[in-house]
Amino acid sequence: MVELQLILLASIGVISLICQWIAWRLRLPAILFLLLAGILIGPGLGILEPDALFGEMLFPIVSLAVAVILFEGSLTLKFQELREHGKMVRNLLMSGVVVTWSIGTIASRYLVDLSWPVATLFGAIVVVSGPTVIMPLLRSVRPNARITNILKWEGIVVDPIGALLAVLVFEFIVSSGMSKSLAFEHVLQTFGSTLVLGVVLGCSSGYYLGRALRSHWLPQFLQNAGTLTFMLGIFAFSNFLVHESGLLTVTIMGIWLANMKGVPVEDILEFKESLSVLLISALFILLAARMDLSMATALGWNALWVILILMLVARPLSVWLAAVKTDLSWQEKTFLGWVAPRGIVAAAVSALFAFKLEQAGHADAGALVPMVFLVIVVTVIIQSITSSPLAGLLKVKEPDDNGFLFIGANAVARNLAKAMIGKGVTVILTDTSWENVRAARMDNLPVYYGNPVSEHAENNLDLTGVGHMLAISPYKQLNTLSTYHYLDLMGVGSVLGLPEGDQDVRASHQSSEKYVRTRNQFDEGATFAKLASLVSKGATIRTTQLSEEFTYEDYLQLHGNRLTLLFAIRPDKQVVPLGRTDAKPSVGWEMISLIQPEPNPEGLAQSSSS
């Protein structure tokens, strides 16, 4: 028996990994494959029965996992992102929630014949969105920064609000034995106590945890584990004081930490990201495995009409109402009105309250989970497929991705970035060295501090207008990891790296053909060590425009062996590497090269006389 349980637990992890890998290869949301896998091994084949495997511990485990996911998401929320869009986000979290809740309730009541209590709970649950679905979609579609920031904030903050709303509806349902006035008073009391506790406990715990991290009260090796343990403890304590208040508390706690100066949030996120991937994957499989397929089929086609009303009526109406007296264009409003996929919080909350309502004697509560899961599947599939073409049609996509992501913010990278930015090319630098990051910020260059291949980078590294990567770091392992990572995202022709000298020849038989091609774009002598040495000796990176009077041949003859070719910007603003490529610069091209200073005549005379 114990061995069988071990096999089932291990299988959940293995299946999660397979689903994530398939999603990565097909560039589709992992949630689709996780849900299908859960349904297959659960009600489909009857292999996995989560209630039998975990017993009464299932929903506490689900609650803790959702808390970790929301806490991680809230750590990425910076108030500076709301300077232009705070009003829109606030309205979406207020009037938008009310509109979606009302329309979802009415549609499910009359189209799938749910009772008013269950329909009201369904309407409350589907107000949520979710960072687990929104962030991958935004990375794929690349809408403008205004849309991205609005959807990012809404996707994270609306989750605890939706969960709180579901709690209030549930409390009203279970207190229906009281008089209406007493039941309403009970709901108001629950709302007030949850809100007050969430704000007070979330802010205070965030402040003290931030002080502990900033003052290094914990050794480095305990900071990540200590943060996770403290957060889970606060979540449990908040739930103990006020039922289901923990999600709001940990979300506010994370936002406080994210905006507190001097707190090493990046280090915490690097630890949380792997944990979140595992938790999200396992949760979707477990919750999908509990679904009653007979209830799903009994809902019929009317369930799809409910989903279409949510997508085509509730969402657009909530967005356009929220956007009153904002400066959003009609194109931006239209796109925002289309994108609202549901994620893990909707799945978890529906499973939890359906279970409790069934215990309380509401027979139709079993339809709640399949209804919510249908909303998740349909919204994710349709919006993943259509969002990119719609963004292009509405012209709310960021401009062409001719920009560059530099792996490295050292002196060579900074000088090259200045030259490119000066010619209108988007450049973003990344580095794990704080000294390099600080120097880049002093030069007013956009720079990301952290590991460029981490999930935190995927969620927070803004690659708007960026379609190329250049590995220009002294750390060969980081260059290699970054190259393989961005090859999958950008393609072979868009990922570049400096040659590595003799190692290129020695290791070429050990590397893939795609990797070798990334190192064959520049001159063999243009290694990082060579460029760094030349820069330290006074060489500068300059841009020169070719013309009929000053041709490419004139350019080469003028600078001679003092010249190291790097890039050229064509008249169509495309940036191409120079060296071992077939590019033939002509009139109108702008050359970007490293040029050594001219020899000092006096120094040459002295050396010859000696």
C-alpha positions in Angstrom: 0.0 0.0 0.0 2.8 2.4 1.0 4.7 1.5 -2.2 1.6 2.2 -4.3 1.2 5.7 -2.7 4.9 6.4 -3.4 4.5 5.4 -7.0 1.4 7.7 -7.4 3.2 10.6 -5.8 6.3 10.2 -8.0 4.1 9.7 -11.1 2.5 13.1 -10.5 5.9 14.7 -10.6 6.9 12.8 -13.7 3.7 13.6 -15.5 4.0 17.2 -14.6 7.5 17.4 -16.1 6.3 15.7 -19.3 3.4 18.1 -19.6 5.6 21.1 -19.1 8.1 19.9 -21.6 5.4 19.2 -24.3 4.0 22.7 -23.6 7.5 24.2 -24.0 8.1 22.4 -27.3 4.7 23.3 -28.8 4.7 26.8 -27.3 1.3 26.3 -25.8 0.1 27.0 -22.2 1.1 24.1 -19.9 -2.2 24.3 -18.2 -3.9 22.6 -21.1 -1.8 19.5 -21.0 -1.8 19.4 -17.2 -5.6 19.4 -17.1 -5.9 16.8 -19.8 -3.4 14.6 -18.0 -5.3 14.9 -14.7 -8.6 14.0 -16.4 -7.0 11.1 -18.1 -5.4 9.5 -15.1 -8.2 10.5 -12.8 -11.8 10.0 -14.0 -10.6 8.6 -17.3 -8.5 5.6 -16.3 -9.2 5.7 -12.6 -5.5 5.5 -11.7 -5.4 8.5 -9.4 -7.9 9.3 -6.7 -6.6 12.4 -4.9 -9.1 12.2 -2.0 -8.1 8.6 -1.3 -4.4 9.4 -1.6 -4.3 12.6 0.5 -7.5 12.2 2.6 -8.4 15.3 4.6 -4.9 16.8 3.9 -5.8 17.5 0.3 -7.3 20.9 0.6 -4.9 22.2 3.2 -2.1 21.2 0.8 -3.9 22.9 -2.1 -4.4 26.1 0.0 -0.7 26.2 1.0 0.4 25.7 -2.6 -1.9 28.5 -3.9 -0.5 30.8 -1.1 3.1 30.2 -2.4 2.0 30.9 -6.0 0.3 34.2 -5.1 3.1 35.2 -2.8 5.6 34.7 -5.6 3.5 36.6 -8.0 3.0 39.5 -5.6 6.8 39.8 -5.2 7.0 41.1 -8.8 4.5 43.9 -8.3 6.2 47.3 -8.3 4.2 50.5 -7.6 6.2 52.4 -10.2 4.4 50.3 -12.9 1.1 51.9 -11.7 2.1 55.5 -12.2 0.2 55.7 -15.5 -2.4 52.9 -15.1 -3.3 52.9 -11.4 -6.8 54.2 -12.0 -7.5 51.5 -14.6 -6.3 48.7 -12.4 -8.2 50.0 -9.4 -11.4 50.2 -11.5 -10.9 46.7 -12.9 -10.6 45.4 -9.3 -13.8 47.2 -8.2 -16.4 47.8 -10.9 -14.9 45.1 -13.2 -15.3 42.5 -10.5 -18.9 43.5 -9.8 -19.8 43.4 -13.5 -18.2 39.9 -14.1 -19.7 38.6 -10.9 -23.2 39.7 -11.7 -23.2 38.6 -15.4 -21.6 35.2 -14.5 -24.2 34.6 -11.8 -27.2 35.4 -14.0 -25.9 33.5 -17.0 -25.2 30.3 -15.0 -28.5 30.5 -13.2 -30.7 30.6 -16.3 -28.6 28.8 -18.9 -27.3 25.8 -16.9 -30.0 25.9 -14.2 -27.7 26.2 -11.2 -29.4 27.2 -8.0 -29.0 30.8 -7.0 -26.5 30.0 -4.2 -24.3 27.9 -6.5 -24.7 30.3 -9.4 -23.7 33.3 -7.2 -20.6 31.3 -6.0 -19.7 30.5 -9.6 -19.9 34.2 -10.6 -17.6 35.1 -7.7 -15.0 32.5 -8.7 -14.8 33.4 -12.3 -13.8 37.1 -11.6 -10.3 35.8 -11.0 -7.6 35.7 -13.7 -4.2 34.4 -12.8 -0.5 35.0 -13.3 0.2 31.4 -14.2 -1.7 31.9 -17.5 -1.4 35.7 -18.1 2.4 36.0 -17.9 3.2 33.3 -20.6 0.5 34.8 -22.8 2.0 38.3 -22.5 5.5 37.0 -23.3 4.1 35.3 -26.4 1.9 38.2 -27.7 4.1 41.2 -26.6 1.5 43.9 -26.3 2.6 47.4 -25.4 3.8 48.3 -21.9 0.5 49.9 -20.8 -1.5 46.7 -21.6 1.2 44.5 -20.1 1.3 46.3 -16.8 -2.5 46.5 -16.4 -2.9 42.7 -17.1 0.0 41.8 -14.9 -1.3 43.7 -11.9 -4.9 42.6 -12.5 -3.9 39.0 -12.9 -2.2 38.9 -9.5 -4.2 41.2 -7.3 -7.7 40.0 -8.5 -7.0 36.5 -7.3 -7.1 37.1 -3.6 -10.1 39.5 -4.2 -11.9 36.8 -6.1 -11.1 34.3 -3.4 -12.4 36.7 -0.7 -15.6 37.3 -2.7 -16.1 33.5 -2.9 -15.6 33.2 0.9 -18.2 35.9 1.5 -20.7 34.2 -0.8 -20.0 30.8 0.8 -20.5 32.3 4.3 -23.8 33.8 3.2 -24.9 30.5 1.8 -24.1 28.4 4.9 -25.7 31.0 7.2 -28.9 30.9 5.2 -30.6 29.3 8.2 -30.4 32.6 9.9 -32.6 35.6 9.2 -31.6 37.6 6.1 -30.5 40.5 8.3 -28.3 38.3 10.5 -26.8 36.5 7.5 -26.0 39.9 5.8 -24.5 41.1 9.1 -22.4 37.9 9.3 -21.1 38.5 5.7 -20.2 42.2 6.5 -18.4 41.1 9.6 -16.4 38.5 7.7 -15.5 41.0 5.0 -14.4 43.7 7.4 -12.3 41.3 9.5 -10.7 39.7 6.5 -9.8 43.1 5.0 -8.5 44.6 8.2 -6.5 41.5 9.1 -5.1 41.1 5.6 -3.9 44.7 5.4 -2.5 44.9 9.0 -1.0 41.5 9.2 0.3 41.6 5.6 2.0 45.0 5.9 3.4 44.3 9.4 4.8 40.8 8.5 6.2 42.2 5.2 7.9 45.0 7.0 9.5 42.8 9.7 10.5 40.1 7.2 12.0 42.8 5.0 14.0 44.2 7.9 15.3 40.7 8.7 16.4 40.1 5.2 17.9 43.6 4.7 19.8 43.5 8.0 21.0 39.9 7.4 19.5 38.5 10.6 19.4 35.2 8.7 22.5 33.7 7.1 22.4 33.6 3.3 21.7 29.8 3.1 18.6 30.2 5.3 17.1 33.3 3.7 15.0 31.5 1.0 13.9 28.7 3.3 13.2 31.2 6.1 11.1 33.4 3.9 9.0 30.5 2.7 8.5 29.1 6.2 7.6 32.5 7.6 5.2 33.2 4.7 3.4 29.8 5.3 3.3 30.5 9.0 1.7 33.9 8.5 -0.8 32.3 6.0 -1.8 29.7 8.5 -2.0 32.2 11.3 -4.2 34.5 9.3 -6.6 31.7 8.3 -6.7 30.7 12.0 -7.8 34.2 13.0 -10.2 34.8 10.2 -11.4 32.0 7.9 -9.8 32.1 4.4 -8.1 35.4 5.0 -4.6 34.1 4.3 -4.5 34.6 0.5 -5.1 38.4 0.9 -2.5 38.6 3.8 0.3 36.9 1.9 -0.4 38.9 -1.3 -0.2 42.2 0.6 2.9 40.9 2.3 4.6 40.1 -1.0 3.7 43.5 -2.5 5.2 45.2 0.6 8.4 43.3 0.2 8.6 44.0 -3.5 8.5 47.7 -2.9 10.7 47.9 0.2 14.1 49.3 -0.5 17.2 47.1 0.0 15.4 43.8 0.2 17.0 41.1 -2.0 13.7 40.0 -3.6 15.5 38.6 -6.6 17.3 35.9 -4.5 13.9 34.9 -3.0 12.3 34.7 -6.4 15.0 32.4 -7.8 14.2 29.9 -5.1 10.4 30.2 -5.4 10.2 29.9 -9.2 11.2 26.2 -9.4 8.9 25.5 -6.4 6.0 27.3 -8.1 6.4 25.3 -11.4 6.2 22.1 -9.4 3.2 23.2 -7.3 1.2 24.6 -10.2 1.7 21.4 -12.2 0.8 19.1 -9.4 -2.2 21.2 -8.4 -3.8 21.1 -11.9 -3.3 17.4 -12.2 -4.7 16.7 -8.7 -7.7 19.0 -9.1 -8.5 17.8 -12.6 -8.3 14.2 -11.4 -11.2 15.0 -9.0 -13.6 16.2 -11.7 -16.8 14.3 -12.2 -17.0 13.8 -16.0 -20.7 12.8 -15.8 -21.5 16.2 -14.3 -19.5 17.9 -17.1 -21.4 16.1 -19.9 -24.7 16.8 -18.1 -24.1 20.5 -18.4 -24.5 20.3 -22.2 -24.0 23.0 -24.8 -25.5 25.7 -22.5 -22.3 25.7 -20.5 -20.4 27.0 -23.6 -23.0 29.8 -23.9 -22.2 30.8 -20.4 -18.5 30.9 -21.2 -19.1 32.9 -24.4 -21.2 35.4 -22.4 -18.3 35.8 -19.9 -15.9 36.4 -22.8 -18.0 38.5 -25.1 -20.2 40.4 -22.7 -18.9 40.4 -19.1 -15.2 41.1 -19.9 -15.6 43.8 -22.5 -18.2 45.6 -20.4 -16.1 45.5 -17.3 -13.1 46.9 -19.2 -14.9 49.7 -20.9 -16.6 50.8 -17.7 -13.2 50.6 -15.9 -11.6 52.7 -18.6 -13.9 55.7 -18.3 -11.9 58.9 -18.0 -8.6 57.1 -18.7 -6.3 57.8 -21.7 -6.4 54.3 -23.1 -7.2 54.1 -26.8 -10.1 52.1 -28.1 -7.6 49.6 -29.5 -6.1 49.0 -26.0 -9.6 48.7 -24.5 -10.6 46.2 -27.1 -7.6 44.0 -26.5 -8.0 44.2 -22.7 -11.6 43.3 -23.1 -10.6 40.1 -24.9 -7.9 38.8 -22.6 -9.0 37.2 -19.3 -7.9 33.6 -19.1 -8.6 31.8 -15.8 -5.9 29.9 -13.9 -5.0 27.9 -10.8 -6.9 30.0 -8.2 -10.2 29.5 -9.9 -9.6 25.8 -10.1 -8.5 25.5 -6.4 -11.3 27.7 -5.0 -14.0 25.9 -7.0 -12.8 22.5 -5.9 -12.7 23.6 -2.2 -16.1 25.2 -2.0 -17.9 22.6 -4.2 -16.7 20.0 -1.7 -18.0 22.1 1.3 -21.3 22.8 -0.4 -21.9 19.2 -1.2 -21.3 18.4 2.5 -23.8 21.1 3.3 -26.5 19.4 1.2 -26.4 21.4 -2.1 -26.9 18.7 -4.7 -26.0 20.9 -7.7 -22.6 22.0 -6.2 -21.0 19.1 -8.1 -21.5 21.1 -11.3 -19.3 23.9 -10.0 -16.0 22.3 -10.7 -16.7 21.1 -14.2 -18.2 24.5 -15.0 -15.1 26.4 -13.8 -12.7 23.9 -15.5 -14.5 24.4 -18.8 -14.1 28.2 -18.4 -10.4 27.6 -17.8 -9.9 25.3 -20.8 -11.9 27.4 -23.2 -10.6 30.8 -22.3 -7.0 29.6 -22.3 -7.3 27.8 -25.7 -9.2 30.5 -27.5 -7.3 33.5 -26.1 -3.9 31.8 -26.6 -4.7 31.3 -30.2 -6.3 34.6 -31.0 -4.5 37.2 -28.8 -1.5 37.6 -31.0 -3.4 38.1 -34.3 -5.8 40.5 -32.5 -2.9 42.5 -31.1 -1.4 42.8 -34.5 -4.8 43.8 -36.1 -5.4 46.5 -33.4 -1.7 47.6 -33.6 -1.1 47.3 -29.9 1.9 45.1 -30.3 5.3 46.5 -29.5 7.4 47.5 -32.5 9.5 45.1 -34.6 11.8 43.1 -32.4 15.2 44.3 -33.9 16.5 45.1 -30.4 19.2 43.2 -28.5 19.4 41.5 -25.2 23.0 41.6 -24.0 24.2 38.8 -21.6 26.7 41.0 -19.7 26.8 44.6 -18.6 30.6 44.9 -18.5 32.6 47.8 -20.1 32.5 46.3 -23.5 28.8 45.6 -23.4 28.1 49.1 -22.1 30.1 50.8 -24.8 28.4 48.7 -27.5 25.0 49.4 -26.0 25.6 53.1 -26.0 26.5 53.0 -29.7 23.5 51.0 -30.6 21.0 53.0 -28.5 22.4 56.2 -30.0 21.3 54.9 -33.4 17.8 54.0 -32.2 18.3 50.3 -31.5 16.6 48.9 -28.4 19.2 47.3 -26.1 18.7 45.7 -22.7 21.7 44.5 -20.6 21.6 41.8 -18.0 24.2 40.8 -15.4 24.6 39.0 -12.1 27.3 41.4 -11.0 25.9 44.3 -9.0 29.0 46.4 -9.9 28.3 46.1 -13.6 24.6 46.7 -13.1 25.3 49.8 -11.1 27.7 51.1 -13.7 25.1 50.5 -16.4 22.5 52.5 -14.4 25.0 55.3 -13.9 25.2 55.4 -17.8 21.4 55.5 -17.9 21.3 52.1 -19.7 18.3 49.7 -19.3 19.7 46.8 -17.3 18.3 43.7 -15.5 20.0 42.5 -12.4 19.8 38.7 -12.1 20.1 35.4 -14.0 18.8 35.9 -17.6 17.6 32.3 -17.9 15.6 32.2 -14.7 11.8 32.1 -14.5 12.0 35.4 -12.7 13.7 36.8 -15.8 10.9 35.4 -17.9 8.3 37.1 -15.8 10.1 40.4 -15.2 12.7 40.9 -18.0 10.8 43.2 -20.4 11.9 42.1 -23.9 9.6 44.6 -25.6 11.1 45.3 -29.1 13.9 42.7 -28.5 14.4 39.8 -30.9 18.1 39.1 -30.7 20.5 38.0 -28.0 24.3 38.6 -27.8 26.4 36.7 -25.3 29.1 39.2 -24.3 30.0 38.0 -20.8 33.3 36.7 -19.5 31.5 33.8 -18.0 31.5 31.0 -20.5 29.0 28.8 -18.7 26.5 31.6 -18.5 27.0 32.4 -22.2 26.4 28.8 -23.1 23.3 28.5 -21.0 21.9 31.7 -22.3 22.6 30.7 -25.9 20.7 27.5 -25.6 17.8 29.1 -23.7 17.3 31.9 -26.2 17.8 29.7 -29.2 14.5 28.1 -28.4 12.8 31.5 -27.9 14.4 33.5 -30.8 15.7 31.1 -33.3 19.2 30.4 -34.7 19.7 33.6 -36.7 18.8 35.8 -33.8 21.2 34.4 -31.1 24.8 35.5 -31.3 28.0 35.0 -29.2 31.5 36.2 -29.5 34.0 33.6 -30.7 36.0 31.8 -27.9 39.3 31.5 -29.7 41.0 28.1 -29.9 38.2 26.6 -27.7 35.8 27.0 -30.7 37.9 24.5 -32.7 38.5 22.1 -29.8 34.9 22.0 -28.7 33.1 22.2 -32.1 32.6 18.5 -32.3 31.1 18.5 -28.8 28.5 21.2 -29.5 25.3 21.2 -31.6 25.4 22.7 -35.1 23.0 25.5 -34.0 25.3 26.5 -31.1 28.4 26.6 -33.3 26.6 28.8 -35.8 26.0 31.4 -33.1 29.8 31.7 -32.6 30.6 32.0 -36.3 29.2 35.4 -37.0 32.1 37.6 -35.9 35.8 37.8 -36.7 37.8 35.0 -35.2 39.9 37.5 -33.2 36.9 39.3 -31.7 36.9 37.3 -28.5 35.7 38.8 -25.3 39.2 38.8 -23.8 40.5 40.6 -26.9 37.8 43.2 -26.9 38.0 43.8 -23.1 41.8 44.2 -23.4 41.5 46.7 -26.3 38.8 48.8 -24.4 41.0 48.9 -21.3 43.8 50.3 -23.5 41.7 53.1 -24.9 39.9 51.6 -27.9 36.4 53.0 -28.5 33.2 51.7 -30.2 32.2 54.2 -32.9 29.5 54.4 -35.5 30.1 55.6 -39.0 27.7 56.0 -41.9 28.8 54.9 -45.4 28.1 57.1 -48.4 29.0 57.4 -52.0 31.9 59.6 -51.1 33.0 57.3 -48.2 32.5 53.7 -49.2 33.1 50.5 -47.2 36.5 50.1 -48.9 37.4 53.6 -47.8 36.3 52.8 -44.3 38.5 49.7 -44.1 41.5 51.5 -45.6 41.2 54.4 -43.2 41.3 52.4 -40.0 43.4 49.4 -41.2 44.4 46.9 -38.6 43.1 49.2 -35.8 39.6 48.2 -36.8 37.5 45.3 -35.3 34.2 45.0 -37.1 31.2 44.3 -34.9 27.8 45.2 -36.4 26.2 47.2 -39.2 22.8 48.9 -39.2 21.1 48.7 -42.6 18.8 51.4 -43.9 15.8 49.3 -43.0 17.1 49.5 -39.3 18.0 45.8 -39.3 21.2 45.1 -37.3 23.6 42.5 -38.8 26.8 41.1 -37.4 30.0 41.6 -39.4 33.2 39.5 -39.6 32.6 36.0 -41.0 29.2 36.8 -42.5 28.3 37.4 -46.2 27.0 40.9 -45.5 28.3 43.6 -47.9 27.9 47.0 -46.4 26.9 49.7 -48.9 25.7 53.3 -49.1 23.4 54.2 -46.1 24.7 51.4 -43.8 26.0 52.5 -40.4 29.1 50.7 -39.2 29.6 49.9 -35.5 33.2 48.9 -34.9 35.8 48.9 -32.1 38.6 51.2 -33.2 42.0 51.4 -31.5 43.5 54.8 -30.9 46.1 55.9 -33.5 49.7 55.3 -32.5 51.4 58.2 -30.7 54.0 59.6 -33.1 56.2 60.8 -30.3 56.0 57.4 -28.6 56.9 55.7 -31.9 59.9 58.1 -32.3 61.2 57.4 -28.8 60.9 53.7 -29.2 62.7 53.8 -32.6 65.5 56.0 -31.3 66.0 53.7 -28.3 
